[in-house]
Amino acid sequence: MEDKDLKTAAKTTDKNSGDPRIIAFVCNWCTYNGADLAGTSRMKYSDNVRVIKLPCTGRIDPLFIIEAFKKGAKGVLVSGCHPGDCHYTSGNYHSRRKYATFRDLLGYLGVDLNRVEFSWISASEGNKWVAVINEFTDKIKSLSGNSTDIFTKK
């Protein structure tokens, strides 16, 4: 993933939308196809999410999350195959373990941990994609300081 991709995704805004910008790091095999299913089925959901497709959630470097926030995202969603259904056998388990240890570092850096969420969405769960996006958007909107820096420590 190039830095310009993340920068563009985090800064892109919709003039008609006051929704907070959310970056979604998704796996190519399940969640991306679930999001595609939601789109082709013309399901309605918030349009404030910018999707960055990676081969597997296990390939997500924790620094991608920090970089997304540095570039202006108000929330970060990481989503992949359900545990046990990973195309690469155990990538989602690796991702879950990375985040469990990385979570403490995020807290130390001052990131509001409510602004980072993990979910598991299969290719056939377009309706779940819609629900996750809408619920996460509402959650981010409800957090105080939405229009300011997401870091709680100064």
KAZI-V12454 format. One record per residue. RES is the residue in one letter. SS is DSSP state (2 for helix, 1 for strand, 0 for the rest). Layout:
BEGIN
res->RES ss->SS
res->RES ss->SS
END
This chain:
BEGIN
res->M ss->0
res->E ss->0
res->D ss->2
res->K ss->2
res->D ss->2
res->L ss->2
res->K ss->2
res->T ss->2
res->A ss->2
res->A ss->2
res->K ss->2
res->T ss->0
res->T ss->0
res->D ss->0
res->K ss->0
res->N ss->0
res->S ss->0
res->G ss->0
res->D ss->0
res->P ss->0
res->R ss->0
res->I ss->1
res->I ss->1
res->A ss->1
res->F ss->1
res->V ss->1
res->C ss->1
res->N ss->0
res->W ss->0
res->C ss->0
res->T ss->2
res->Y ss->2
res->N ss->2
res->G ss->2
res->A ss->2
res->D ss->2
res->L ss->2
res->A ss->2
res->G ss->2
res->T ss->2
res->S ss->0
res->R ss->0
res->M ss->0
res->K ss->0
res->Y ss->0
res->S ss->0
res->D ss->0
res->N ss->0
res->V ss->1
res->R ss->1
res->V ss->1
res->I ss->1
res->K ss->1
res->L ss->1
res->P ss->0
res->C ss->0
res->T ss->2
res->G ss->2
res->R ss->2
res->I ss->0
res->D ss->0
res->P ss->2
res->L ss->2
res->F ss->2
res->I ss->2
res->I ss->2
res->E ss->2
res->A ss->2
res->F ss->2
res->K ss->2
res->K ss->0
res->G ss->0
res->A ss->0
res->K ss->0
res->G ss->1
res->V ss->1
res->L ss->1
res->V ss->1
res->S ss->1
res->G ss->1
res->C ss->0
res->H ss->0
res->P ss->0
res->G ss->0
res->D ss->0
res->C ss->0
res->H ss->0
res->Y ss->0
res->T ss->0
res->S ss->0
res->G ss->2
res->N ss->2
res->Y ss->2
res->H ss->2
res->S ss->2
res->R ss->2
res->R ss->2
res->K ss->2
res->Y ss->2
res->A ss->2
res->T ss->2
res->F ss->2
res->R ss->2
res->D ss->2
res->L ss->2
res->L ss->2
res->G ss->2
res->Y ss->2
res->L ss->2
res->G ss->0
res->V ss->1
res->D ss->0
res->L ss->2
res->N ss->2
res->R ss->2
res->V ss->1
res->E ss->1
res->F ss->1
res->S ss->1
res->W ss->1
res->I ss->0
res->S ss->0
res->A ss->0
res->S ss->0
res->E ss->0
res->G ss->2
res->N ss->2
res->K ss->2
res->W ss->2
res->V ss->2
res->A ss->2
res->V ss->2
res->I ss->2
res->N ss->2
res->E ss->2
res->F ss->2
res->T ss->2
res->D ss->2
res->K ss->2
res->I ss->2
res->K ss->2
res->S ss->2
res->L ss->0
res->S ss->0
res->G ss->0
res->N ss->0
res->S ss->0
res->T ss->0
res->D ss->0
res->I ss->0
res->F ss->1
res->T ss->0
res->K ss->0
res->K ss->0
END
